[in-house]
Amino acid sequence: MSVTKAEYLRASDIAKRLACAVEMVHDAIHSGALPAMNISRGAKRPTWRIRESDFEQWREARTTKRRQELPPQPKPKRYTPSANVKKFY
């Protein structure tokens, strides 16, 4: 089985696709939500590669889960000071 270079993405590639910071992708990798492999072999800083199919599954689960679980947010109430507040002007 041969593996092509196009099947794997870097964390920076994913961050560009999602228009987010690379740290967000690293957080997903470290939490175990996004499967990735370290190809750096004992280096101090890991070099992550993510299979494109794993990324697509993670993104699909993340977007559909978020849409289903989040209730609609009520509008924030405007602040009005109570009658007991002294005016300083």
N, CA, C and O atoms as a GROMACS GRO file, in nm:
protein
  356
    1MET      N    1   0.084  -0.118   0.000
    1MET     CA    2   0.000   0.000   0.000
    1MET      C    3   0.089   0.124   0.000
    1MET      O    4   0.168   0.144   0.092
    2SER      N    5   0.076   0.205  -0.100
    2SER     CA    6   0.157   0.326  -0.106
    2SER      C    7   0.076   0.445  -0.055
    2SER      O    8  -0.044   0.456  -0.080
    3VAL      N    9   0.143   0.530   0.014
    3VAL     CA   10   0.078   0.649   0.071
    3VAL      C   11   0.130   0.770  -0.004
    3VAL      O   12   0.250   0.791  -0.015
    4THR      N   13   0.038   0.849  -0.054
    4THR     CA   14   0.080   0.970  -0.125
    4THR      C   15   0.086   1.087  -0.030
    4THR      O   16   0.024   1.088   0.076
    5LYS      N   17   0.162   1.185  -0.070
    5LYS     CA   18   0.180   1.304   0.013
    5LYS      C   19   0.050   1.382   0.027
    5LYS      O   20   0.029   1.451   0.127
    6ALA      N   21  -0.036   1.374  -0.073
    6ALA     CA   22  -0.160   1.451  -0.072
    6ALA      C   23  -0.262   1.399   0.030
    6ALA      O   24  -0.357   1.470   0.062
    7GLU      N   25  -0.243   1.276   0.081
    7GLU     CA   26  -0.338   1.220   0.177
    7GLU      C   27  -0.321   1.278   0.317
    7GLU      O   28  -0.412   1.268   0.399
    8TYR      N   29  -0.206   1.339   0.344
    8TYR     CA   30  -0.177   1.389   0.478
    8TYR      C   31  -0.167   1.541   0.477
    8TYR      O   32  -0.116   1.601   0.382
    9LEU      N   33  -0.216   1.601   0.584
    9LEU     CA   34  -0.215   1.748   0.598
    9LEU      C   35  -0.132   1.787   0.718
    9LEU      O   36  -0.120   1.711   0.814
   10ARG      N   37  -0.076   1.905   0.713
   10ARG     CA   38  -0.006   1.963   0.827
   10ARG      C   39  -0.108   2.041   0.911
   10ARG      O   40  -0.215   2.075   0.862
   11ALA      N   41  -0.074   2.068   1.033
   11ALA     CA   42  -0.163   2.146   1.120
   11ALA      C   43  -0.186   2.286   1.063
   11ALA      O   44  -0.294   2.342   1.076
   12SER      N   45  -0.084   2.341   0.999
   12SER     CA   46  -0.100   2.474   0.939
   12SER      C   47  -0.195   2.471   0.820
   12SER      O   48  -0.266   2.568   0.796
   13ASP      N   49  -0.197   2.360   0.745
   13ASP     CA   50  -0.292   2.347   0.634
   13ASP      C   51  -0.436   2.347   0.684
   13ASP      O   52  -0.524   2.410   0.627
   14ILE      N   53  -0.458   2.274   0.793
   14ILE     CA   54  -0.592   2.269   0.851
   14ILE      C   55  -0.632   2.404   0.906
   14ILE      O   56  -0.747   2.447   0.891
   15ALA      N   57  -0.539   2.472   0.971
   15ALA     CA   58  -0.569   2.605   1.026
   15ALA      C   59  -0.607   2.702   0.915
   15ALA      O   60  -0.696   2.784   0.933
   16LYS      N   61  -0.541   2.693   0.801
   16LYS     CA   62  -0.576   2.780   0.688
   16LYS      C   63  -0.716   2.749   0.636
   16LYS      O   64  -0.792   2.840   0.604
   17ARG      N   65  -0.749   2.620   0.629
   17ARG     CA   66  -0.884   2.581   0.581
   17ARG      C   67  -0.992   2.630   0.674
   17ARG      O   68  -1.099   2.673   0.630
   18LEU      N   69  -0.966   2.625   0.804
   18LEU     CA   70  -1.066   2.665   0.903
   18LEU      C   71  -1.059   2.813   0.939
   18LEU      O   72  -1.146   2.863   1.011
   19ALA      N   73  -0.958   2.882   0.890
   19ALA     CA   74  -0.936   3.023   0.923
   19ALA      C   75  -0.927   3.042   1.074
   19ALA      O   76  -0.997   3.124   1.133
   20CYS      N   77  -0.839   2.963   1.135
   20CYS     CA   78  -0.819   2.970   1.279
   20CYS      C   79  -0.670   2.963   1.309
   20CYS      O   80  -0.588   2.954   1.218
   21ALA      N   81  -0.636   2.967   1.435
   21ALA     CA   82  -0.496   2.959   1.477
   21ALA      C   83  -0.451   2.813   1.478
   21ALA      O   84  -0.530   2.722   1.499
   22VAL      N   85  -0.323   2.793   1.454
   22VAL     CA   86  -0.265   2.659   1.455
   22VAL      C   87  -0.277   2.598   1.595
   22VAL      O   88  -0.288   2.476   1.608
   23GLU      N   89  -0.276   2.681   1.697
   23GLU     CA   90  -0.288   2.632   1.834
   23GLU      C   91  -0.421   2.561   1.856
   23GLU      O   92  -0.428   2.466   1.934
   24MET      N   93  -0.528   2.605   1.788
   24MET     CA   94  -0.656   2.538   1.801
   24MET      C   95  -0.649   2.396   1.747
   24MET      O   96  -0.706   2.304   1.805
   25VAL      N   97  -0.578   2.379   1.637
   25VAL     CA   98  -0.560   2.246   1.578
   25VAL      C   99  -0.475   2.160   1.672
   25VAL      O  100  -0.505   2.043   1.692
   26HIS      N  101  -0.370   2.217   1.728
   26HIS     CA  102  -0.286   2.144   1.823
   26HIS      C  103  -0.365   2.103   1.947
   26HIS      O  104  -0.346   1.994   1.999
   27ASP      N  105  -0.453   2.190   1.994
   27ASP     CA  106  -0.538   2.156   2.109
   27ASP      C  107  -0.628   2.036   2.077
   27ASP      O  108  -0.647   1.948   2.161
   28ALA      N  109  -0.684   2.034   1.956
   28ALA     CA  110  -0.769   1.922   1.915
   28ALA      C  111  -0.688   1.793   1.906
   28ALA      O  112  -0.738   1.686   1.941
   29ILE      N  113  -0.565   1.802   1.860
   29ILE     CA  114  -0.478   1.684   1.852
   29ILE      C  115  -0.444   1.634   1.993
   29ILE      O  116  -0.453   1.514   2.019
   30HIS      N  117  -0.404   1.725   2.082
   30HIS     CA  118  -0.364   1.686   2.218
   30HIS      C  119  -0.481   1.633   2.300
   30HIS      O  120  -0.461   1.550   2.388
   31SER      N  121  -0.601   1.680   2.273
   31SER     CA  122  -0.718   1.631   2.346
   31SER      C  123  -0.764   1.495   2.294
   31SER      O  124  -0.843   1.427   2.360
   32GLY      N  125  -0.715   1.455   2.177
   32GLY     CA  126  -0.754   1.326   2.120
   32GLY      C  127  -0.873   1.334   2.027
   32GLY      O  128  -0.916   1.232   1.973
   33ALA      N  129  -0.928   1.452   2.008
   33ALA     CA  130  -1.045   1.466   1.922
   33ALA      C  131  -1.007   1.452   1.774
   33ALA      O  132  -1.086   1.400   1.695
   34LEU      N  133  -0.889   1.497   1.738
   34LEU     CA  134  -0.841   1.490   1.600
   34LEU      C  135  -0.724   1.393   1.594
   34LEU      O  136  -0.616   1.422   1.646
   35PRO      N  137  -0.742   1.278   1.530
   35PRO     CA  138  -0.633   1.181   1.522
   35PRO      C  139  -0.518   1.234   1.436
   35PRO      O  140  -0.541   1.287   1.328
   36ALA      N  141  -0.395   1.219   1.485
   36ALA     CA  142  -0.278   1.266   1.412
   36ALA      C  143  -0.160   1.178   1.450
   36ALA      O  144  -0.162   1.107   1.550
   37MET      N  145  -0.056   1.184   1.367
   37MET     CA  146   0.066   1.109   1.397
   37MET      C  147   0.184   1.203   1.401
   37MET      O  148   0.192   1.300   1.325
   38ASN      N  149   0.275   1.173   1.491
   38ASN     CA  150   0.396   1.252   1.507
   38ASN      C  151   0.505   1.187   1.421
   38ASN      O  152   0.538   1.070   1.441
   39ILE      N  153   0.560   1.261   1.326
   39ILE     CA  154   0.661   1.205   1.236
   39ILE      C  155   0.801   1.255   1.268
   39ILE      O  156   0.893   1.234   1.188
   40SER      N  157   0.820   1.322   1.381
   40SER     CA  158   0.949   1.385   1.409
   40SER      C  159   1.052   1.290   1.471
   40SER      O  160   1.170   1.323   1.472
   41ARG      N  161   1.013   1.175   1.522
   41ARG     CA  162   1.104   1.073   1.575
   41ARG      C  163   1.199   1.126   1.682
   41ARG      O  164   1.319   1.136   1.658
   42GLY      N  165   1.148   1.157   1.794
   42GLY     CA  166   1.231   1.194   1.908
   42GLY      C  167   1.277   1.338   1.913
   42GLY      O  168   1.355   1.373   2.002
   43ALA      N  169   1.233   1.420   1.824
   43ALA     CA  170   1.270   1.561   1.829
   43ALA      C  171   1.197   1.627   1.945
   43ALA      O  172   1.098   1.574   1.996
   44LYS      N  173   1.246   1.743   1.988
   44LYS     CA  174   1.183   1.813   2.099
   44LYS      C  175   1.043   1.863   2.063
   44LYS      O  176   0.953   1.863   2.147
   45ARG      N  177   1.026   1.906   1.939
   45ARG     CA  178   0.896   1.957   1.896
   45ARG      C  179   0.831   1.856   1.800
   45ARG      O  180   0.894   1.816   1.702
   46PRO      N  181   0.708   1.815   1.828
   46PRO     CA  182   0.645   1.718   1.739
   46PRO      C  183   0.608   1.780   1.604
   46PRO      O  184   0.578   1.898   1.594
   47THR      N  185   0.613   1.697   1.502
   47THR     CA  186   0.569   1.736   1.368
   47THR      C  187   0.447   1.651   1.337
   47THR      O  188   0.459   1.531   1.312
   48TRP      N  189   0.330   1.713   1.338
   48TRP     CA  190   0.206   1.639   1.323
   48TRP      C  191   0.164   1.629   1.178
   48TRP      O  192   0.180   1.723   1.100
   49ARG      N  193   0.110   1.512   1.142
   49ARG     CA  194   0.048   1.490   1.012
   49ARG      C  195  -0.089   1.429   1.038
   49ARG      O  196  -0.104   1.338   1.119
   50ILE      N  197  -0.188   1.482   0.968
   50ILE     CA  198  -0.326   1.440   0.987
   50ILE      C  199  -0.377   1.385   0.856
   50ILE      O  200  -0.363   1.449   0.751
   51ARG      N  201  -0.435   1.268   0.860
   51ARG     CA  202  -0.494   1.209   0.740
   51ARG      C  203  -0.614   1.293   0.699
   51ARG      O  204  -0.694   1.334   0.783
   52GLU      N  205  -0.627   1.319   0.571
   52GLU     CA  206  -0.733   1.406   0.523
   52GLU      C  207  -0.871   1.350   0.555
   52GLU      O  208  -0.962   1.426   0.586
   53SER      N  209  -0.888   1.220   0.548
   53SER     CA  210  -1.018   1.160   0.580
   53SER      C  211  -1.052   1.179   0.728
   53SER      O  212  -1.167   1.202   0.763
   54ASP      N  213  -0.950   1.169   0.816
   54ASP     CA  214  -0.973   1.193   0.959
   54ASP      C  215  -1.013   1.338   0.984
   54ASP      O  216  -1.100   1.366   1.067
   55PHE      N  217  -0.950   1.429   0.913
   55PHE     CA  218  -0.984   1.570   0.927
   55PHE      C  219  -1.128   1.597   0.884
   55PHE      O  220  -1.201   1.669   0.952
   56GLU      N  221  -1.168   1.538   0.772
   56GLU     CA  222  -1.305   1.559   0.723
   56GLU      C  223  -1.408   1.503   0.821
   56GLU      O  224  -1.511   1.566   0.846
   57GLN      N  225  -1.380   1.385   0.878
   57GLN     CA  226  -1.472   1.328   0.978
   57GLN      C  227  -1.479   1.416   1.102
   57GLN      O  228  -1.588   1.438   1.155
   58TRP      N  229  -1.365   1.465   1.148
   58TRP     CA  230  -1.362   1.551   1.267
   58TRP      C  231  -1.439   1.680   1.242
   58TRP      O  232  -1.516   1.725   1.327
   59ARG      N  233  -1.417   1.739   1.124
   59ARG     CA  234  -1.486   1.865   1.093
   59ARG      C  235  -1.636   1.844   1.082
   59ARG      O  236  -1.714   1.926   1.131
   60GLU      N  237  -1.678   1.735   1.018
   60GLU     CA  238  -1.821   1.706   1.004
   60GLU      C  239  -1.886   1.683   1.140
   60GLU      O  240  -1.994   1.735   1.167
   61ALA      N  241  -1.821   1.605   1.225
   61ALA     CA  242  -1.876   1.579   1.359
   61ALA      C  243  -1.881   1.706   1.442
   61ALA      O  244  -1.975   1.727   1.519
   62ARG      N  245  -1.781   1.789   1.426
   62ARG     CA  246  -1.775   1.913   1.504
   62ARG      C  247  -1.883   2.011   1.462
   62ARG      O  248  -1.944   2.075   1.547
   63THR      N  249  -1.908   2.024   1.333
   63THR     CA  250  -2.007   2.121   1.288
   63THR      C  251  -2.150   2.073   1.312
   63THR      O  252  -2.234   2.151   1.355
   64THR      N  253  -2.178   1.944   1.287
   64THR     CA  254  -2.315   1.896   1.308
   64THR      C  255  -2.347   1.890   1.457
   64THR      O  256  -2.459   1.923   1.497
   65LYS      N  257  -2.251   1.848   1.539
   65LYS     CA  258  -2.273   1.841   1.683
   65LYS      C  259  -2.302   1.980   1.739
   65LYS      O  260  -2.391   1.997   1.822
   66ARG      N  261  -2.228   2.076   1.693
   66ARG     CA  262  -2.242   2.211   1.744
   66ARG      C  263  -2.379   2.268   1.708
   66ARG      O  264  -2.442   2.335   1.790
   67ARG      N  265  -2.424   2.244   1.587
   67ARG     CA  266  -2.554   2.295   1.544
   67ARG      C  267  -2.668   2.231   1.621
   67ARG      O  268  -2.767   2.298   1.650
   68GLN      N  269  -2.656   2.103   1.653
   68GLN     CA  270  -2.765   2.033   1.720
   68GLN      C  271  -2.770   2.064   1.870
   68GLN      O  272  -2.880   2.076   1.925
   69GLU      N  273  -2.657   2.078   1.935
   69GLU     CA  274  -2.655   2.090   2.080
   69GLU      C  275  -2.676   2.231   2.133
   69GLU      O  276  -2.729   2.248   2.242
   70LEU      N  277  -2.636   2.331   2.058
   70LEU     CA  278  -2.644   2.467   2.110
   70LEU      C  279  -2.786   2.523   2.096
   70LEU      O  280  -2.839   2.530   1.986
   71PRO      N  281  -2.846   2.563   2.208
   71PRO     CA  282  -2.978   2.625   2.198
   71PRO      C  283  -2.963   2.769   2.147
   71PRO      O  284  -2.855   2.827   2.156
   72PRO      N  285  -3.069   2.824   2.094
   72PRO     CA  286  -3.059   2.963   2.050
   72PRO      C  287  -3.029   3.055   2.168
   72PRO      O  288  -3.087   3.040   2.276
   73GLN      N  289  -2.940   3.148   2.146
   73GLN     CA  290  -2.898   3.239   2.253
   73GLN      C  291  -2.994   3.357   2.263
   73GLN      O  292  -3.027   3.419   2.162
   74PRO      N  293  -3.040   3.388   2.386
   74PRO     CA  294  -3.127   3.506   2.401
   74PRO      C  295  -3.046   3.634   2.384
   74PRO      O  296  -2.924   3.637   2.405
   75LYS      N  297  -3.115   3.738   2.346
   75LYS     CA  298  -3.048   3.866   2.330
   75LYS      C  299  -3.007   3.918   2.468
   75LYS      O  300  -3.082   3.904   2.565
   76PRO      N  301  -2.889   3.976   2.478
   76PRO     CA  302  -2.848   4.030   2.608
   76PRO      C  303  -2.934   4.148   2.648
   76PRO      O  304  -2.976   4.228   2.564
   77LYS      N  305  -2.960   4.158   2.778
   77LYS     CA  306  -3.042   4.268   2.828
   77LYS      C  307  -2.957   4.394   2.837
   77LYS      O  308  -2.838   4.390   2.869
   78ARG      N  309  -3.018   4.503   2.809
   78ARG     CA  310  -2.947   4.630   2.820
   78ARG      C  311  -2.936   4.668   2.966
   78ARG      O  312  -3.028   4.646   3.045
   79TYR      N  313  -2.824   4.726   3.000
   79TYR     CA  314  -2.800   4.768   3.138
   79TYR      C  315  -2.873   4.899   3.162
   79TYR      O  316  -2.857   4.996   3.088
   80THR      N  317  -2.953   4.900   3.267
   80THR     CA  318  -3.018   5.023   3.311
   80THR      C  319  -2.992   5.035   3.461
   80THR      O  320  -3.024   4.943   3.536
   81PRO      N  321  -2.937   5.144   3.504
   81PRO     CA  322  -2.909   5.159   3.647
   81PRO      C  323  -3.039   5.167   3.727
   81PRO      O  324  -3.140   5.218   3.679
   82SER      N  325  -3.033   5.116   3.848
   82SER     CA  326  -3.152   5.121   3.932
   82SER      C  327  -3.175   5.264   3.982
   82SER      O  328  -3.089   5.351   3.965
   83ALA      N  329  -3.289   5.287   4.042
   83ALA     CA  330  -3.325   5.420   4.089
   83ALA      C  331  -3.239   5.462   4.209
   83ALA      O  332  -3.230   5.580   4.239
   84ASN      N  333  -3.176   5.366   4.276
   84ASN     CA  334  -3.095   5.397   4.395
   84ASN      C  335  -2.954   5.443   4.361
   84ASN      O  336  -2.879   5.481   4.452
   85VAL      N  337  -2.915   5.441   4.236
   85VAL     CA  338  -2.781   5.480   4.197
   85VAL      C  339  -2.771   5.631   4.193
   85VAL      O  340  -2.853   5.698   4.131
   86LYS      N  341  -2.667   5.684   4.261
   86LYS     CA  342  -2.646   5.829   4.259
   86LYS      C  343  -2.576   5.870   4.131
   86LYS      O  344  -2.488   5.799   4.082
   87LYS      N  345  -2.616   5.981   4.078
   87LYS     CA  346  -2.551   6.032   3.958
   87LYS      C  347  -2.437   6.122   4.000
   87LYS      O  348  -2.450   6.202   4.092
   88PHE      N  349  -2.325   6.109   3.932
   88PHE     CA  350  -2.206   6.186   3.966
   88PHE      C  351  -2.180   6.298   3.866
   88PHE      O  352  -2.066   6.344   3.853
   89TYR      N  353  -2.279   6.343   3.798
   89TYR     CA  354  -2.257   6.450   3.702
   89TYR      C  355  -2.360   6.558   3.716
   89TYR      O  356  -2.357   6.657   3.643
   0.00000   0.00000   0.00000
